[in-house]
Structures are given as C-alpha cells and as structure tokens.
Amino acid sequence: MDRKEDYALYLKSPRWAELREEALIRDGRKCKLCASDCGLQVHHREYPKILGSEPLEDLVTLCSACHSIYHKKKESDDKYRTFCANAAKRKEKRVAAKKKRKEKRAISKEIWKKFFADKATN
C-alpha cells in the first residue's frame, strides 16, 4: 500500500474521527480563515510520518472553499473568498425562509381549524 492509500484509510478510522471532532470543537465549528460554518474540513498543517500521531495543534478547521484555495495556492482567487465570506449570510437567509414557511403553515392550520369549527357550529 502506498502513502496515499494509507492516508485514505486513516481518514476513515476512529482515531481520525476523534481528532477531527476535537479540532472542530476547538475551532468553534467555523472556518479559521473566513468563519463560514458550511462544508467544514479539518486540514493537516503538517502530515505526520506515522498517521494518527499528529498533535491537535497541527490541525485546523477550514471550509471546503478555503481548503481548496490553500491546496491550489490561489490566495488571490476572490470568487472563493466571496463564497466563504457570504456563507453566514446565506445560512441566515435559509433559516429565515424556513421560519417564514413554518409560520405560514401554522397560520394556515389555524384558518382551517376555524373554518371547520365554524362549519360544525352552523
């Protein structure tokens, strides 16, 4: 098995799952570069010679866009930076839209309840 295959297997191991979760918790489940909370990945700053021996300090939480930028060395790629920077705003909009839909459903239920209650009394 080569190093790449070993690494792919390691990323499926309980040890990696534990370290990954610790890094996510430490970093507040946000990308350390742009503060996005979507598409989070845990990046190795340095790859250890023995997989599973890396200290928590060598791990950092990045969103998928920032992680991609890091590996491609596209520090000036504004498209990805903008995507990451706006992630929180997009999430807020999704949450607000979901809340609005829920409120509309609740209002509709009340209208139908009243309608059927009125029919029952007539």
Backbone atoms as SQL, in Angstrom:
CREATE TABLE atoms (id INTEGER PRIMARY KEY, chain TEXT, resi INTEGER, resn TEXT, atom TEXT, x REAL, y REAL, z REAL);
INSERT INTO atoms VALUES
  (1, 'A', 1, 'MET', 'N', 0.842, -1.181, 0.000),
  (2, 'A', 1, 'MET', 'CA', 0.000, 0.000, 0.000),
  (3, 'A', 1, 'MET', 'C', 0.891, 1.250, 0.000),
  (4, 'A', 2, 'ASP', 'N', 0.499, 2.233, -0.788),
  (5, 'A', 2, 'ASP', 'CA', 1.294, 3.473, -0.807),
  (6, 'A', 2, 'ASP', 'C', 0.753, 4.477, 0.208),
  (7, 'A', 3, 'ARG', 'N', 1.452, 5.555, 0.363),
  (8, 'A', 3, 'ARG', 'CA', 1.110, 6.575, 1.366),
  (9, 'A', 3, 'ARG', 'C', -0.296, 7.139, 1.147),
  (10, 'A', 4, 'LYS', 'N', -0.665, 7.355, -0.114),
  (11, 'A', 4, 'LYS', 'CA', -1.981, 7.919, -0.427),
  (12, 'A', 4, 'LYS', 'C', -3.104, 6.970, 0.008),
  (13, 'A', 5, 'GLU', 'N', -2.922, 5.684, -0.237),
  (14, 'A', 5, 'GLU', 'CA', -3.924, 4.692, 0.169),
  (15, 'A', 5, 'GLU', 'C', -4.002, 4.595, 1.688),
  (16, 'A', 6, 'ASP', 'N', -2.821, 4.612, 2.329),
  (17, 'A', 6, 'ASP', 'CA', -2.788, 4.594, 3.801),
  (18, 'A', 6, 'ASP', 'C', -3.544, 5.787, 4.368),
  (19, 'A', 7, 'TYR', 'N', -3.331, 6.964, 3.773),
  (20, 'A', 7, 'TYR', 'CA', -3.977, 8.182, 4.242),
  (21, 'A', 7, 'TYR', 'C', -5.498, 8.099, 4.057),
  (22, 'A', 8, 'ALA', 'N', -5.938, 7.585, 2.920),
  (23, 'A', 8, 'ALA', 'CA', -7.382, 7.436, 2.657),
  (24, 'A', 8, 'ALA', 'C', -8.013, 6.511, 3.696),
  (25, 'A', 9, 'LEU', 'N', -7.330, 5.432, 4.046),
  (26, 'A', 9, 'LEU', 'CA', -7.838, 4.515, 5.077),
  (27, 'A', 9, 'LEU', 'C', -7.846, 5.193, 6.447),
  (28, 'A', 10, 'TYR', 'N', -6.790, 5.930, 6.737),
  (29, 'A', 10, 'TYR', 'CA', -6.695, 6.617, 8.023),
  (30, 'A', 10, 'TYR', 'C', -7.861, 7.588, 8.214),
  (31, 'A', 11, 'LEU', 'N', -8.245, 8.282, 7.137),
  (32, 'A', 11, 'LEU', 'CA', -9.343, 9.252, 7.241),
  (33, 'A', 11, 'LEU', 'C', -10.680, 8.583, 7.565),
  (34, 'A', 12, 'LYS', 'N', -10.760, 7.278, 7.466),
  (35, 'A', 12, 'LYS', 'CA', -11.978, 6.531, 7.812),
  (36, 'A', 12, 'LYS', 'C', -11.874, 5.887, 9.199),
  (37, 'A', 13, 'SER', 'N', -10.756, 6.101, 9.872),
  (38, 'A', 13, 'SER', 'CA', -10.511, 5.435, 11.153),
  (39, 'A', 13, 'SER', 'C', -11.170, 6.156, 12.326),
  (40, 'A', 14, 'PRO', 'N', -11.436, 5.417, 13.411),
  (41, 'A', 14, 'PRO', 'CA', -11.974, 6.045, 14.623),
  (42, 'A', 14, 'PRO', 'C', -11.022, 7.096, 15.203),
  (43, 'A', 15, 'ARG', 'N', -9.713, 6.856, 15.083),
  (44, 'A', 15, 'ARG', 'CA', -8.732, 7.818, 15.596),
  (45, 'A', 15, 'ARG', 'C', -8.871, 9.163, 14.890),
  (46, 'A', 16, 'TRP', 'N', -9.006, 9.126, 13.558),
  (47, 'A', 16, 'TRP', 'CA', -9.160, 10.370, 12.815),
  (48, 'A', 16, 'TRP', 'C', -10.486, 11.038, 13.162),
  (49, 'A', 17, 'ALA', 'N', -11.555, 10.258, 13.279),
  (50, 'A', 17, 'ALA', 'CA', -12.868, 10.817, 13.619),
  (51, 'A', 17, 'ALA', 'C', -12.795, 11.564, 14.951),
  (52, 'A', 18, 'GLU', 'N', -12.066, 10.984, 15.904),
  (53, 'A', 18, 'GLU', 'CA', -11.912, 11.603, 17.226),
  (54, 'A', 18, 'GLU', 'C', -11.111, 12.907, 17.136),
  (55, 'A', 19, 'LEU', 'N', -9.972, 12.863, 16.444),
  (56, 'A', 19, 'LEU', 'CA', -9.145, 14.074, 16.298),
  (57, 'A', 19, 'LEU', 'C', -9.895, 15.164, 15.542),
  (58, 'A', 20, 'ARG', 'N', -10.585, 14.765, 14.482),
  (59, 'A', 20, 'ARG', 'CA', -11.343, 15.713, 13.656),
  (60, 'A', 20, 'ARG', 'C', -12.387, 16.430, 14.510),
  (61, 'A', 21, 'GLU', 'N', -13.128, 15.651, 15.302),
  (62, 'A', 21, 'GLU', 'CA', -14.166, 16.233, 16.158),
  (63, 'A', 21, 'GLU', 'C', -13.554, 17.193, 17.184),
  (64, 'A', 22, 'GLU', 'N', -12.421, 16.817, 17.758),
  (65, 'A', 22, 'GLU', 'CA', -11.749, 17.697, 18.722),
  (66, 'A', 22, 'GLU', 'C', -11.348, 19.017, 18.060),
  (67, 'A', 23, 'ALA', 'N', -10.831, 18.939, 16.830),
  (68, 'A', 23, 'ALA', 'CA', -10.426, 20.157, 16.120),
  (69, 'A', 23, 'ALA', 'C', -11.640, 21.027, 15.809),
  (70, 'A', 24, 'LEU', 'N', -12.732, 20.405, 15.375),
  (71, 'A', 24, 'LEU', 'CA', -13.955, 21.160, 15.069),
  (72, 'A', 24, 'LEU', 'C', -14.478, 21.873, 16.315),
  (73, 'A', 25, 'ILE', 'N', -14.491, 21.168, 17.432),
  (74, 'A', 25, 'ILE', 'CA', -14.964, 21.763, 18.692),
  (75, 'A', 25, 'ILE', 'C', -14.052, 22.918, 19.094),
  (76, 'A', 26, 'ARG', 'N', -12.741, 22.688, 19.057),
  (77, 'A', 26, 'ARG', 'CA', -11.773, 23.729, 19.433),
  (78, 'A', 26, 'ARG', 'C', -11.947, 24.988, 18.589),
  (79, 'A', 27, 'ASP', 'N', -12.220, 24.802, 17.281),
  (80, 'A', 27, 'ASP', 'CA', -12.335, 25.934, 16.361),
  (81, 'A', 27, 'ASP', 'C', -13.762, 26.490, 16.277),
  (82, 'A', 28, 'GLY', 'N', -14.628, 26.034, 17.174),
  (83, 'A', 28, 'GLY', 'CA', -15.985, 26.564, 17.224),
  (84, 'A', 28, 'GLY', 'C', -16.829, 26.202, 16.003),
  (85, 'A', 29, 'ARG', 'N', -16.469, 25.108, 15.348),
  (86, 'A', 29, 'ARG', 'CA', -17.168, 24.638, 14.146),
  (87, 'A', 29, 'ARG', 'C', -17.302, 25.735, 13.095),
  (88, 'A', 30, 'LYS', 'N', -16.216, 26.481, 12.926),
  (89, 'A', 30, 'LYS', 'CA', -16.153, 27.547, 11.915),
  (90, 'A', 30, 'LYS', 'C', -14.791, 27.512, 11.238),
  (91, 'A', 31, 'CYS', 'N', -14.785, 27.908, 9.967),
  (92, 'A', 31, 'CYS', 'CA', -13.541, 28.018, 9.215),
  (93, 'A', 31, 'CYS', 'C', -12.662, 29.068, 9.888),
  (94, 'A', 32, 'LYS', 'N', -11.402, 28.743, 10.102),
  (95, 'A', 32, 'LYS', 'CA', -10.490, 29.674, 10.767),
  (96, 'A', 32, 'LYS', 'C', -10.075, 30.822, 9.848),
  (97, 'A', 33, 'LEU', 'N', -10.333, 30.721, 8.544),
  (98, 'A', 33, 'LEU', 'CA', -9.980, 31.806, 7.635),
  (99, 'A', 33, 'LEU', 'C', -11.142, 32.756, 7.392),
  (100, 'A', 34, 'CYS', 'N', -12.348, 32.211, 7.176),
  (101, 'A', 34, 'CYS', 'CA', -13.462, 33.090, 6.795),
  (102, 'A', 34, 'CYS', 'C', -14.661, 33.018, 7.742),
  (103, 'A', 35, 'ALA', 'N', -14.599, 32.156, 8.751),
  (104, 'A', 35, 'ALA', 'CA', -15.661, 31.988, 9.755),
  (105, 'A', 35, 'ALA', 'C', -16.922, 31.335, 9.209),
  (106, 'A', 36, 'SER', 'N', -16.859, 30.751, 8.022),
  (107, 'A', 36, 'SER', 'CA', -18.011, 30.029, 7.477),
  (108, 'A', 36, 'SER', 'C', -18.248, 28.773, 8.321),
  (109, 'A', 37, 'ASP', 'N', -19.510, 28.320, 8.367),
  (110, 'A', 37, 'ASP', 'CA', -19.793, 27.074, 9.068),
  (111, 'A', 37, 'ASP', 'C', -20.337, 26.015, 8.113),
  (112, 'A', 38, 'CYS', 'N', -20.120, 26.223, 6.813),
  (113, 'A', 38, 'CYS', 'CA', -20.593, 25.225, 5.854),
  (114, 'A', 38, 'CYS', 'C', -19.423, 24.508, 5.190),
  (115, 'A', 39, 'GLY', 'N', -19.607, 23.234, 4.904),
  (116, 'A', 39, 'GLY', 'CA', -18.599, 22.448, 4.218),
  (117, 'A', 39, 'GLY', 'C', -17.275, 22.351, 4.965),
  (118, 'A', 40, 'LEU', 'N', -17.351, 22.148, 6.278),
  (119, 'A', 40, 'LEU', 'CA', -16.121, 22.160, 7.082),
  (120, 'A', 40, 'LEU', 'C', -15.277, 20.906, 6.879),
  (121, 'A', 41, 'GLN', 'N', -13.977, 21.123, 6.831),
  (122, 'A', 41, 'GLN', 'CA', -12.987, 20.060, 6.710),
  (123, 'A', 41, 'GLN', 'C', -11.870, 20.368, 7.701),
  (124, 'A', 42, 'VAL', 'N', -11.180, 19.336, 8.130),
  (125, 'A', 42, 'VAL', 'CA', -10.053, 19.546, 9.037),
  (126, 'A', 42, 'VAL', 'C', -8.773, 19.281, 8.250),
  (127, 'A', 43, 'HIS', 'N', -7.931, 20.298, 8.202),
  (128, 'A', 43, 'HIS', 'CA', -6.699, 20.271, 7.409),
  (129, 'A', 43, 'HIS', 'C', -5.486, 20.003, 8.297),
  (130, 'A', 44, 'HIS', 'N', -4.595, 19.157, 7.800),
  (131, 'A', 44, 'HIS', 'CA', -3.313, 18.934, 8.469),
  (132, 'A', 44, 'HIS', 'C', -2.349, 20.038, 8.052),
  (133, 'A', 45, 'ARG', 'N', -1.800, 20.750, 8.992),
  (134, 'A', 45, 'ARG', 'CA', -0.766, 21.736, 8.663),
  (135, 'A', 45, 'ARG', 'C', 0.507, 21.017, 8.238),
  (136, 'A', 46, 'GLU', 'N', 0.779, 19.921, 8.915),
  (137, 'A', 46, 'GLU', 'CA', 1.905, 19.058, 8.567),
  (138, 'A', 46, 'GLU', 'C', 1.404, 17.623, 8.625),
  (139, 'A', 47, 'TYR', 'N', 1.831, 16.826, 7.651),
  (140, 'A', 47, 'TYR', 'CA', 1.415, 15.427, 7.639),
  (141, 'A', 47, 'TYR', 'C', 2.436, 14.615, 8.430),
  (142, 'A', 48, 'PRO', 'N', 1.964, 13.861, 9.419),
  (143, 'A', 48, 'PRO', 'CA', 2.898, 13.104, 10.261),
  (144, 'A', 48, 'PRO', 'C', 3.483, 11.901, 9.510),
  (145, 'A', 49, 'LYS', 'N', 4.667, 11.502, 9.929),
  (146, 'A', 49, 'LYS', 'CA', 5.266, 10.302, 9.332),
  (147, 'A', 49, 'LYS', 'C', 4.440, 9.080, 9.712),
  (148, 'A', 50, 'ILE', 'N', 3.946, 9.078, 10.942),
  (149, 'A', 50, 'ILE', 'CA', 3.099, 7.976, 11.409),
  (150, 'A', 50, 'ILE', 'C', 1.683, 8.526, 11.559),
  (151, 'A', 51, 'LEU', 'N', 0.794, 8.063, 10.694),
  (152, 'A', 51, 'LEU', 'CA', -0.591, 8.555, 10.729),
  (153, 'A', 51, 'LEU', 'C', -1.229, 8.230, 12.063),
  (154, 'A', 52, 'GLY', 'N', -1.914, 9.210, 12.616),
  (155, 'A', 52, 'GLY', 'CA', -2.564, 9.039, 13.906),
  (156, 'A', 52, 'GLY', 'C', -1.731, 9.610, 15.045),
  (157, 'A', 53, 'SER', 'N', -0.498, 10.026, 14.730),
  (158, 'A', 53, 'SER', 'CA', 0.370, 10.561, 15.782),
  (159, 'A', 53, 'SER', 'C', 0.386, 12.086, 15.789),
  (160, 'A', 54, 'GLU', 'N', -0.401, 12.702, 14.906),
  (161, 'A', 54, 'GLU', 'CA', -0.373, 14.161, 14.818),
  (162, 'A', 54, 'GLU', 'C', -1.014, 14.795, 16.049),
  (163, 'A', 55, 'PRO', 'N', -0.386, 15.866, 16.553),
  (164, 'A', 55, 'PRO', 'CA', -0.987, 16.581, 17.683),
  (165, 'A', 55, 'PRO', 'C', -2.150, 17.446, 17.186),
  (166, 'A', 56, 'LEU', 'N', -3.072, 17.726, 18.060),
  (167, 'A', 56, 'LEU', 'CA', -4.239, 18.545, 17.733),
  (168, 'A', 56, 'LEU', 'C', -3.824, 19.914, 17.191),
  (169, 'A', 57, 'GLU', 'N', -2.713, 20.435, 17.655),
  (170, 'A', 57, 'GLU', 'CA', -2.243, 21.758, 17.225),
  (171, 'A', 57, 'GLU', 'C', -1.881, 21.790, 15.743),
  (172, 'A', 58, 'ASP', 'N', -1.645, 20.628, 15.138),
  (173, 'A', 58, 'ASP', 'CA', -1.304, 20.576, 13.715),
  (174, 'A', 58, 'ASP', 'C', -2.546, 20.524, 12.820),
  (175, 'A', 59, 'LEU', 'N', -3.723, 20.570, 13.435),
  (176, 'A', 59, 'LEU', 'CA', -4.973, 20.508, 12.666),
  (177, 'A', 59, 'LEU', 'C', -5.679, 21.860, 12.716),
  (178, 'A', 60, 'VAL', 'N', -6.324, 22.213, 11.613),
  (179, 'A', 60, 'VAL', 'CA', -7.064, 23.471, 11.559),
  (180, 'A', 60, 'VAL', 'C', -8.347, 23.245, 10.758),
  (181, 'A', 61, 'THR', 'N', -9.431, 23.856, 11.211),
  (182, 'A', 61, 'THR', 'CA', -10.719, 23.742, 10.536),
  (183, 'A', 61, 'THR', 'C', -10.804, 24.775, 9.417),
  (184, 'A', 62, 'LEU', 'N', -11.121, 24.290, 8.214),
  (185, 'A', 62, 'LEU', 'CA', -11.308, 25.153, 7.045),
  (186, 'A', 62, 'LEU', 'C', -12.591, 24.754, 6.339),
  (187, 'A', 63, 'CYS', 'N', -13.250, 25.707, 5.696),
  (188, 'A', 63, 'CYS', 'CA', -14.384, 25.359, 4.844),
  (189, 'A', 63, 'CYS', 'C', -13.805, 24.764, 3.563),
  (190, 'A', 64, 'SER', 'N', -14.628, 24.084, 2.793),
  (191, 'A', 64, 'SER', 'CA', -14.114, 23.425, 1.595),
  (192, 'A', 64, 'SER', 'C', -13.511, 24.421, 0.605),
  (193, 'A', 65, 'ALA', 'N', -14.079, 25.622, 0.516),
  (194, 'A', 65, 'ALA', 'CA', -13.553, 26.620, -0.415),
  (195, 'A', 65, 'ALA', 'C', -12.166, 27.089, 0.016),
  (196, 'A', 66, 'CYS', 'N', -12.000, 27.422, 1.289),
  (197, 'A', 66, 'CYS', 'CA', -10.689, 27.872, 1.775),
  (198, 'A', 66, 'CYS', 'C', -9.667, 26.739, 1.719),
  (199, 'A', 67, 'HIS', 'N', -10.117, 25.516, 1.995),
  (200, 'A', 67, 'HIS', 'CA', -9.217, 24.365, 1.924),
  (201, 'A', 67, 'HIS', 'C', -8.724, 24.185, 0.486),
  (202, 'A', 68, 'SER', 'N', -9.624, 24.351, -0.456),
  (203, 'A', 68, 'SER', 'CA', -9.271, 24.242, -1.872),
  (204, 'A', 68, 'SER', 'C', -8.269, 25.332, -2.256),
  (205, 'A', 69, 'ILE', 'N', -8.530, 26.539, -1.801),
  (206, 'A', 69, 'ILE', 'CA', -7.624, 27.657, -2.084),
  (207, 'A', 69, 'ILE', 'C', -6.238, 27.344, -1.515),
  (208, 'A', 70, 'TYR', 'N', -6.204, 26.846, -0.305),
  (209, 'A', 70, 'TYR', 'CA', -4.929, 26.556, 0.334),
  (210, 'A', 70, 'TYR', 'C', -4.131, 25.562, -0.504),
  (211, 'A', 71, 'HIS', 'N', -4.774, 24.475, -0.900),
  (212, 'A', 71, 'HIS', 'CA', -4.057, 23.442, -1.642),
  (213, 'A', 71, 'HIS', 'C', -3.705, 23.869, -3.066),
  (214, 'A', 72, 'LYS', 'N', -4.513, 24.716, -3.655),
  (215, 'A', 72, 'LYS', 'CA', -4.228, 25.191, -5.006),
  (216, 'A', 72, 'LYS', 'C', -3.354, 26.437, -4.990),
  (217, 'A', 73, 'LYS', 'N', -3.138, 26.976, -3.775),
  (218, 'A', 73, 'LYS', 'CA', -2.338, 28.187, -3.611),
  (219, 'A', 73, 'LYS', 'C', -2.918, 29.363, -4.393),
  (220, 'A', 74, 'LYS', 'N', -4.232, 29.449, -4.421),
  (221, 'A', 74, 'LYS', 'CA', -4.905, 30.549, -5.113),
  (222, 'A', 74, 'LYS', 'C', -5.291, 31.616, -4.100),
  (223, 'A', 75, 'GLU', 'N', -4.339, 32.192, -3.463),
  (224, 'A', 75, 'GLU', 'CA', -4.613, 33.167, -2.411),
  (225, 'A', 75, 'GLU', 'C', -5.393, 34.368, -2.919),
  (226, 'A', 76, 'SER', 'N', -5.286, 34.676, -4.214),
  (227, 'A', 76, 'SER', 'CA', -5.952, 35.869, -4.739),
  (228, 'A', 76, 'SER', 'C', -7.279, 35.563, -5.427),
  (229, 'A', 77, 'ASP', 'N', -7.760, 34.348, -5.319),
  (230, 'A', 77, 'ASP', 'CA', -8.989, 33.979, -6.012),
  (231, 'A', 77, 'ASP', 'C', -10.205, 34.523, -5.249),
  (232, 'A', 78, 'ASP', 'N', -10.692, 35.673, -5.687),
  (233, 'A', 78, 'ASP', 'CA', -11.788, 36.363, -4.994),
  (234, 'A', 78, 'ASP', 'C', -13.096, 35.588, -5.029),
  (235, 'A', 79, 'LYS', 'N', -13.309, 34.780, -6.048),
  (236, 'A', 79, 'LYS', 'CA', -14.555, 34.016, -6.154),
  (237, 'A', 79, 'LYS', 'C', -14.746, 33.129, -4.925),
  (238, 'A', 80, 'TYR', 'N', -13.704, 32.416, -4.523),
  (239, 'A', 80, 'TYR', 'CA', -13.801, 31.542, -3.362),
  (240, 'A', 80, 'TYR', 'C', -13.902, 32.335, -2.067),
  (241, 'A', 81, 'ARG', 'N', -13.142, 33.389, -1.965),
  (242, 'A', 81, 'ARG', 'CA', -13.192, 34.222, -0.756),
  (243, 'A', 81, 'ARG', 'C', -14.593, 34.802, -0.566),
  (244, 'A', 82, 'THR', 'N', -15.191, 35.280, -1.656),
  (245, 'A', 82, 'THR', 'CA', -16.536, 35.843, -1.586),
  (246, 'A', 82, 'THR', 'C', -17.537, 34.772, -1.181),
  (247, 'A', 83, 'PHE', 'N', -17.394, 33.591, -1.753),
  (248, 'A', 83, 'PHE', 'CA', -18.281, 32.478, -1.409),
  (249, 'A', 83, 'PHE', 'C', -18.221, 32.197, 0.086),
  (250, 'A', 84, 'CYS', 'N', -17.010, 32.110, 0.613),
  (251, 'A', 84, 'CYS', 'CA', -16.836, 31.824, 2.037),
  (252, 'A', 84, 'CYS', 'C', -17.361, 32.960, 2.904),
  (253, 'A', 85, 'ALA', 'N', -17.033, 34.170, 2.523),
  (254, 'A', 85, 'ALA', 'CA', -17.434, 35.324, 3.324),
  (255, 'A', 85, 'ALA', 'C', -18.954, 35.457, 3.401),
  (256, 'A', 86, 'ASN', 'N', -19.642, 35.040, 2.365),
  (257, 'A', 86, 'ASN', 'CA', -21.095, 35.176, 2.330),
  (258, 'A', 86, 'ASN', 'C', -21.832, 33.944, 2.847),
  (259, 'A', 87, 'ALA', 'N', -21.108, 32.932, 3.270),
  (260, 'A', 87, 'ALA', 'CA', -21.740, 31.700, 3.735),
  (261, 'A', 87, 'ALA', 'C', -22.673, 31.954, 4.912),
  (262, 'A', 88, 'ALA', 'N', -22.241, 32.768, 5.862),
  (263, 'A', 88, 'ALA', 'CA', -23.079, 33.052, 7.039),
  (264, 'A', 88, 'ALA', 'C', -24.354, 33.770, 6.628),
  (265, 'A', 89, 'LYS', 'N', -24.250, 34.697, 5.679),
  (266, 'A', 89, 'LYS', 'CA', -25.435, 35.426, 5.214),
  (267, 'A', 89, 'LYS', 'C', -26.406, 34.480, 4.516),
  (268, 'A', 90, 'ARG', 'N', -25.857, 33.559, 3.709),
  (269, 'A', 90, 'ARG', 'CA', -26.721, 32.592, 3.020),
  (270, 'A', 90, 'ARG', 'C', -27.441, 31.708, 4.026),
  (271, 'A', 91, 'LYS', 'N', -26.733, 31.307, 5.079),
  (272, 'A', 91, 'LYS', 'CA', -27.349, 30.469, 6.104),
  (273, 'A', 91, 'LYS', 'C', -28.460, 31.237, 6.816),
  (274, 'A', 92, 'GLU', 'N', -28.217, 32.494, 7.145),
  (275, 'A', 92, 'GLU', 'CA', -29.239, 33.315, 7.804),
  (276, 'A', 92, 'GLU', 'C', -30.492, 33.411, 6.934),
  (277, 'A', 93, 'LYS', 'N', -30.305, 33.597, 5.631),
  (278, 'A', 93, 'LYS', 'CA', -31.446, 33.686, 4.714),
  (279, 'A', 93, 'LYS', 'C', -32.218, 32.378, 4.683),
  (280, 'A', 94, 'ARG', 'N', -31.494, 31.238, 4.649),
  (281, 'A', 94, 'ARG', 'CA', -32.167, 29.929, 4.636),
  (282, 'A', 94, 'ARG', 'C', -32.969, 29.719, 5.913),
  (283, 'A', 95, 'VAL', 'N', -32.378, 30.075, 7.044),
  (284, 'A', 95, 'VAL', 'CA', -33.054, 29.907, 8.333),
  (285, 'A', 95, 'VAL', 'C', -34.291, 30.805, 8.404),
  (286, 'A', 96, 'ALA', 'N', -34.164, 32.049, 7.939),
  (287, 'A', 96, 'ALA', 'CA', -35.299, 32.984, 7.959),
  (288, 'A', 96, 'ALA', 'C', -36.416, 32.492, 7.040),
  (289, 'A', 97, 'ALA', 'N', -36.062, 31.975, 5.866),
  (290, 'A', 97, 'ALA', 'CA', -37.071, 31.472, 4.932),
  (291, 'A', 97, 'ALA', 'C', -37.783, 30.258, 5.516),
  (292, 'A', 98, 'LYS', 'N', -37.033, 29.387, 6.173),
  (293, 'A', 98, 'LYS', 'CA', -37.634, 28.211, 6.796),
  (294, 'A', 98, 'LYS', 'C', -38.599, 28.625, 7.908),
  (295, 'A', 99, 'LYS', 'N', -38.198, 29.614, 8.707),
  (296, 'A', 99, 'LYS', 'CA', -39.049, 30.110, 9.793),
  (297, 'A', 99, 'LYS', 'C', -40.336, 30.717, 9.225),
  (298, 'A', 100, 'LYS', 'N', -40.198, 31.463, 8.127),
  (299, 'A', 100, 'LYS', 'CA', -41.359, 32.089, 7.499),
  (300, 'A', 100, 'LYS', 'C', -42.332, 31.027, 6.972),
  (301, 'A', 101, 'ARG', 'N', -41.785, 29.981, 6.335),
  (302, 'A', 101, 'ARG', 'CA', -42.645, 28.890, 5.837),
  (303, 'A', 101, 'ARG', 'C', -43.381, 28.205, 6.985),
  (304, 'A', 102, 'LYS', 'N', -42.665, 28.007, 8.086),
  (305, 'A', 102, 'LYS', 'CA', -43.267, 27.360, 9.254),
  (306, 'A', 102, 'LYS', 'C', -44.403, 28.220, 9.817),
  (307, 'A', 103, 'GLU', 'N', -44.172, 29.533, 9.884),
  (308, 'A', 103, 'GLU', 'CA', -45.205, 30.448, 10.369),
  (309, 'A', 103, 'GLU', 'C', -46.433, 30.435, 9.457),
  (310, 'A', 104, 'LYS', 'N', -46.199, 30.407, 8.142),
  (311, 'A', 104, 'LYS', 'CA', -47.312, 30.370, 7.195),
  (312, 'A', 104, 'LYS', 'C', -48.136, 29.094, 7.364),
  (313, 'A', 105, 'ARG', 'N', -47.435, 27.963, 7.570),
  (314, 'A', 105, 'ARG', 'CA', -48.154, 26.699, 7.782),
  (315, 'A', 105, 'ARG', 'C', -48.997, 26.763, 9.046),
  (316, 'A', 106, 'ALA', 'N', -48.449, 27.366, 10.110),
  (317, 'A', 106, 'ALA', 'CA', -49.181, 27.482, 11.370),
  (318, 'A', 106, 'ALA', 'C', -50.428, 28.349, 11.178),
  (319, 'A', 107, 'ILE', 'N', -50.300, 29.441, 10.431),
  (320, 'A', 107, 'ILE', 'CA', -51.438, 30.318, 10.159),
  (321, 'A', 107, 'ILE', 'C', -52.490, 29.571, 9.345),
  (322, 'A', 108, 'SER', 'N', -52.028, 28.837, 8.334),
  (323, 'A', 108, 'SER', 'CA', -52.964, 28.063, 7.507),
  (324, 'A', 108, 'SER', 'C', -53.728, 27.051, 8.348),
  (325, 'A', 109, 'LYS', 'N', -53.035, 26.373, 9.253),
  (326, 'A', 109, 'LYS', 'CA', -53.694, 25.397, 10.123),
  (327, 'A', 109, 'LYS', 'C', -54.771, 26.075, 10.966),
  (328, 'A', 110, 'GLU', 'N', -54.438, 27.250, 11.508),
  (329, 'A', 110, 'GLU', 'CA', -55.405, 27.975, 12.333),
  (330, 'A', 110, 'GLU', 'C', -56.630, 28.388, 11.515),
  (331, 'A', 111, 'ILE', 'N', -56.403, 28.826, 10.291),
  (332, 'A', 111, 'ILE', 'CA', -57.523, 29.225, 9.425),
  (333, 'A', 111, 'ILE', 'C', -58.418, 28.029, 9.151),
  (334, 'A', 112, 'TRP', 'N', -57.815, 26.884, 8.822),
  (335, 'A', 112, 'TRP', 'CA', -58.614, 25.692, 8.540),
  (336, 'A', 112, 'TRP', 'C', -59.350, 25.213, 9.785),
  (337, 'A', 113, 'LYS', 'N', -58.696, 25.268, 10.939),
  (338, 'A', 113, 'LYS', 'CA', -59.366, 24.873, 12.191),
  (339, 'A', 113, 'LYS', 'C', -60.580, 25.748, 12.435),
  (340, 'A', 114, 'LYS', 'N', -60.411, 27.055, 12.251),
  (341, 'A', 114, 'LYS', 'CA', -61.515, 27.992, 12.463),
  (342, 'A', 114, 'LYS', 'C', -62.637, 27.717, 11.457),
  (343, 'A', 115, 'PHE', 'N', -62.272, 27.475, 10.212),
  (344, 'A', 115, 'PHE', 'CA', -63.250, 27.198, 9.159),
  (345, 'A', 115, 'PHE', 'C', -64.072, 25.984, 9.521),
  (346, 'A', 116, 'PHE', 'N', -63.406, 24.901, 9.919),
  (347, 'A', 116, 'PHE', 'CA', -64.133, 23.678, 10.248),
  (348, 'A', 116, 'PHE', 'C', -64.921, 23.824, 11.555),
  (349, 'A', 117, 'ALA', 'N', -64.401, 24.620, 12.487),
  (350, 'A', 117, 'ALA', 'CA', -65.139, 24.863, 13.739),
  (351, 'A', 117, 'ALA', 'C', -66.414, 25.640, 13.436),
  (352, 'A', 118, 'ASP', 'N', -66.316, 26.640, 12.535),
  (353, 'A', 118, 'ASP', 'CA', -67.494, 27.409, 12.141),
  (354, 'A', 118, 'ASP', 'C', -68.508, 26.520, 11.444),
  (355, 'A', 119, 'LYS', 'N', -68.070, 25.626, 10.600),
  (356, 'A', 119, 'LYS', 'CA', -68.967, 24.712, 9.866),
  (357, 'A', 119, 'LYS', 'C', -69.693, 23.782, 10.846),
  (358, 'A', 120, 'ALA', 'N', -68.961, 23.361, 11.888),
  (359, 'A', 120, 'ALA', 'CA', -69.537, 22.425, 12.847),
  (360, 'A', 120, 'ALA', 'C', -70.624, 23.109, 13.687),
  (361, 'A', 121, 'THR', 'N', -70.492, 24.409, 13.935),
  (362, 'A', 121, 'THR', 'CA', -71.480, 25.104, 14.760),
  (363, 'A', 121, 'THR', 'C', -72.693, 25.543, 13.943),
  (364, 'A', 122, 'ASN', 'N', -72.556, 25.602, 12.615),
  (365, 'A', 122, 'ASN', 'CA', -73.691, 26.029, 11.767),
  (366, 'A', 122, 'ASN', 'C', -74.596, 24.903, 11.427);
